């Protein structure tokens, strides 16, 4: 099996290293990851020139360090860096330093790397671990790998979003396949004033909202100490909305 491994925390991130060590049990690993942190980059791509070099990560592996987003990394790896004869069987993106559930899925470079792979009809898994200090990446990678090895038959073009709960609370209660929450967060901004008197705003995370007690979703299951799995689509079409609009008699007016 040939696995392409990327992330959004950078090629020297401990989460990527922890996953790499375990994924080698499944076969050959090619690493193509950002040269620096791309958290919150979403599905951005670079339209300017991007640099790429082969680097050694702490003696663990040689990988492609790319001055771009996770989507850039997957795009470049598939189109240029990997010989077409060396077929990619699976793309893994992560392991991210912090969960990617709820609306964070839209902001996440980790998830974007997986979805970019799906654009090329490759199966992909985005892997994240709920934030806490200190982070036990090695233990989180063990749990993640136990799930990944059961997803090696993921169909082409499908994306699985895998999140590991805070392990300081103990062993995860199990694995739940759940929908993505769309309720968002109780967001706040931290405000300070610089030396010129200008205000500076920094977004700070809050708790996930679940205003209607809507039951199990990725946010609620993760908070309840379950490993979560959610299948994501690379298509955003609202088919119900399209159907409603198609009933209108649209006219062009001069």
C-alpha positions as CSV (number, residue, x, y, z in Angstrom):
1,X,0.0,0.0,0.0
2,X,1.2,3.5,-0.9
3,X,0.0,6.3,1.4
4,X,0.5,10.0,0.8
5,X,0.8,11.8,4.2
6,X,0.2,15.6,4.6
7,X,-1.0,18.0,7.3
8,X,-1.5,21.7,8.1
9,X,0.8,22.0,11.2
10,X,3.9,21.7,9.1
11,X,6.3,18.9,8.1
12,X,8.1,18.9,11.4
13,X,4.9,18.7,13.5
14,X,4.8,16.0,16.2
15,X,1.4,14.8,15.1
16,X,2.6,14.1,11.6
17,X,5.6,12.2,13.0
18,X,3.5,10.1,15.3
19,X,1.2,9.1,12.5
20,X,4.1,8.4,10.1
21,X,5.6,5.9,12.5
22,X,2.4,3.9,12.6
23,X,1.4,4.2,9.0
24,X,4.7,2.5,7.9
25,X,3.1,-0.7,9.1
26,X,0.7,-0.5,6.2
27,X,3.3,0.1,3.5
28,X,5.2,2.9,1.7
29,X,4.7,6.5,2.9
30,X,5.3,9.6,0.9
31,X,5.3,12.8,2.9
32,X,4.4,16.1,1.3
33,X,3.5,18.7,3.9
34,X,3.7,22.5,4.3
35,X,7.0,24.0,5.3
36,X,5.3,26.0,8.1
37,X,2.0,26.1,10.0
38,X,-1.1,26.5,7.8
39,X,-3.8,26.1,10.5
40,X,-7.0,27.7,9.4
41,X,-5.9,28.0,5.8
42,X,-9.0,26.1,4.7
43,X,-8.9,25.1,1.0
44,X,-6.7,27.9,-0.1
45,X,-4.3,27.2,-3.0
46,X,-1.3,29.2,-4.2
47,X,-1.5,31.0,-7.6
48,X,2.1,32.3,-7.2
49,X,5.2,30.2,-7.4
50,X,5.8,27.8,-4.5
51,X,9.1,26.3,-3.4
52,X,9.6,22.6,-2.7
53,X,12.6,20.8,-1.2
54,X,13.3,17.4,0.1
55,X,14.1,17.6,3.9
56,X,14.9,15.1,6.6
57,X,12.6,15.3,9.6
58,X,14.6,14.5,12.7
59,X,16.0,11.3,11.1
60,X,12.6,9.8,10.9
61,X,11.8,10.3,7.2
62,X,12.7,12.3,4.1
63,X,9.7,14.3,2.9
64,X,8.7,17.1,0.6
65,X,8.6,20.5,2.3
66,X,6.3,22.8,0.3
67,X,5.8,26.5,0.8
68,X,2.1,26.3,0.4
69,X,-1.2,25.1,1.8
70,X,-2.2,21.5,2.5
71,X,-4.3,21.5,-0.7
72,X,-1.1,22.7,-2.6
73,X,0.8,19.8,-1.1
74,X,-1.7,17.2,-2.3
75,X,-2.0,18.9,-5.7
76,X,1.7,19.1,-6.2
77,X,2.4,15.6,-5.0
78,X,-0.3,14.0,-7.2
79,X,0.6,16.0,-10.3
80,X,4.4,16.4,-10.1
81,X,6.2,14.7,-7.2
82,X,4.9,11.2,-7.3
83,X,5.5,9.0,-10.4
84,X,2.0,8.1,-11.9
85,X,3.2,4.5,-12.0
86,X,3.6,4.6,-8.2
87,X,-0.1,4.5,-7.5
88,X,-1.4,6.2,-4.4
89,X,-3.8,4.0,-2.5
90,X,-4.7,6.3,0.4
91,X,-4.2,9.9,1.5
92,X,-4.0,10.7,5.2
93,X,-4.0,14.3,6.4
94,X,-2.9,15.0,10.0
95,X,-2.6,14.4,12.8
96,X,-3.9,17.9,13.6
97,X,-3.1,19.8,16.8
98,X,-6.8,20.3,17.8
99,X,-10.1,18.8,16.7
100,X,-11.8,19.5,13.4
101,X,-15.5,19.1,14.0
102,X,-18.6,21.2,13.4
103,X,-18.0,24.3,11.3
104,X,-14.3,24.1,11.9
105,X,-14.4,21.5,9.0
106,X,-14.8,24.5,6.6
107,X,-11.8,26.4,8.1
108,X,-9.5,23.4,8.4
109,X,-6.4,22.9,6.3
110,X,-6.2,19.3,7.5
111,X,-9.7,18.5,6.1
112,X,-8.9,20.5,3.0
113,X,-5.9,18.3,2.3
114,X,-8.2,15.2,2.4
115,X,-10.9,16.8,0.3
116,X,-8.3,17.8,-2.3
117,X,-7.3,14.2,-2.6
118,X,-11.0,13.3,-3.2
119,X,-10.9,15.7,-6.1
120,X,-8.4,13.3,-7.7
121,X,-10.7,10.4,-6.9
122,X,-8.5,9.2,-4.1
123,X,-9.7,7.8,-0.7
124,X,-8.7,10.1,2.1
125,X,-8.8,10.4,5.9
126,X,-8.4,13.6,7.9
127,X,-7.1,13.0,11.4
128,X,-7.3,15.4,14.3
129,X,-6.8,15.2,18.1
130,X,-8.8,17.4,20.5
131,X,-6.6,20.1,21.9
132,X,-5.2,19.9,25.4
133,X,-1.9,20.6,27.2
134,X,0.2,18.6,27.1
135,X,-0.8,16.7,24.0
136,X,-0.1,13.0,24.0
137,X,0.4,12.6,20.2
138,X,1.8,9.1,20.6
139,X,-1.3,7.7,22.3
140,X,-3.6,9.7,20.0
141,X,-1.8,8.2,17.0
142,X,-2.3,4.7,18.4
143,X,-6.1,5.2,18.6
144,X,-6.1,6.9,15.2
145,X,-4.2,4.1,13.6
146,X,-6.5,1.5,15.0
147,X,-9.3,3.2,13.1
148,X,-7.3,3.9,9.9
149,X,-6.3,0.3,9.5
150,X,-10.0,-0.5,9.3
151,X,-10.6,2.1,6.7
152,X,-8.0,1.0,4.1
153,X,-10.9,-0.2,1.9
154,X,-12.4,3.3,1.9
155,X,-13.9,3.8,-1.7
156,X,-12.1,6.1,-4.1
157,X,-13.1,9.8,-3.8
158,X,-14.6,9.3,-0.2
159,X,-13.4,11.4,2.8
160,X,-13.5,10.2,6.4
161,X,-13.0,12.9,9.1
162,X,-11.6,11.2,12.2
163,X,-11.2,13.0,15.6
164,X,-9.7,11.7,18.8
165,X,-11.1,13.1,22.1
166,X,-9.0,14.5,25.0
167,X,-7.1,11.5,26.3
168,X,-6.4,13.1,29.7
169,X,-10.0,12.1,30.5
170,X,-9.1,8.4,30.0
171,X,-9.7,5.8,27.4
172,X,-12.2,6.8,24.7
173,X,-15.6,5.4,25.3
174,X,-15.8,4.0,21.8
175,X,-16.2,5.0,18.2
176,X,-19.3,6.9,16.9
177,X,-20.2,7.5,13.2
178,X,-21.9,10.9,13.4
179,X,-23.0,13.8,11.3
180,X,-21.2,17.1,11.2
181,X,-22.7,19.7,13.5
182,X,-23.6,23.1,11.9
183,X,-24.3,25.0,15.2
184,X,-21.0,26.7,15.4
185,X,-19.2,28.0,18.5
186,X,-19.6,30.6,21.2
187,X,-16.9,32.8,19.7
188,X,-15.2,35.7,21.3
189,X,-12.4,38.1,20.5
190,X,-9.5,39.0,22.7
191,X,-8.9,42.8,22.4
192,X,-5.8,44.8,23.1
193,X,-4.3,48.1,22.1
194,X,-0.9,48.5,20.4
195,X,1.6,51.2,21.0
196,X,-0.1,53.5,18.4
197,X,-3.5,53.2,20.0
198,X,-4.9,50.8,17.4
199,X,-7.1,48.0,18.6
200,X,-5.9,44.4,17.8
201,X,-8.4,41.6,17.8
202,X,-7.7,37.9,18.2
203,X,-10.4,35.2,17.8
204,X,-10.6,32.9,20.7
205,X,-12.3,29.5,20.7
206,X,-15.4,28.8,22.7
207,X,-17.7,25.9,23.4
208,X,-19.6,24.2,20.6
209,X,-23.2,25.3,20.5
210,X,-26.0,22.7,20.6
211,X,-28.9,25.0,21.3
212,X,-31.7,22.5,20.6
213,X,-30.2,19.4,22.2
214,X,-30.2,17.9,18.8
215,X,-28.5,14.7,19.8
216,X,-25.3,13.0,18.6
217,X,-23.1,15.0,16.2
218,X,-19.3,15.2,15.8
219,X,-19.1,18.0,18.4
220,X,-21.3,16.4,21.0
221,X,-19.8,12.9,20.6
222,X,-16.3,14.2,20.8
223,X,-17.1,16.2,24.0
224,X,-18.6,13.0,25.4
225,X,-15.2,11.3,24.9
226,X,-15.9,9.3,21.8
227,X,-13.7,8.9,18.8
228,X,-15.8,10.4,16.0
229,X,-16.0,9.5,12.3
230,X,-17.9,11.6,9.8
231,X,-18.0,11.0,6.0
232,X,-17.7,14.3,4.1
233,X,-18.5,15.3,0.6
234,X,-16.5,17.5,-1.7
235,X,-19.7,18.7,-3.3
236,X,-21.6,21.6,-1.6
237,X,-24.7,21.5,-3.7
238,X,-27.9,22.2,-1.7
239,X,-30.2,19.9,-3.7
240,X,-33.4,20.9,-1.8
241,X,-32.6,24.6,-2.4
242,X,-31.9,23.9,-6.1
243,X,-35.3,22.2,-6.3
244,X,-37.1,25.1,-4.7
245,X,-35.3,27.6,-7.0
246,X,-36.1,25.5,-10.1
247,X,-39.8,26.1,-9.4
248,X,-39.4,29.8,-9.9
249,X,-40.0,31.4,-13.3
250,X,-36.8,33.4,-13.6
251,X,-36.8,36.1,-16.3
252,X,-34.1,38.3,-17.8
253,X,-35.1,41.9,-17.8
254,X,-33.4,44.6,-19.8
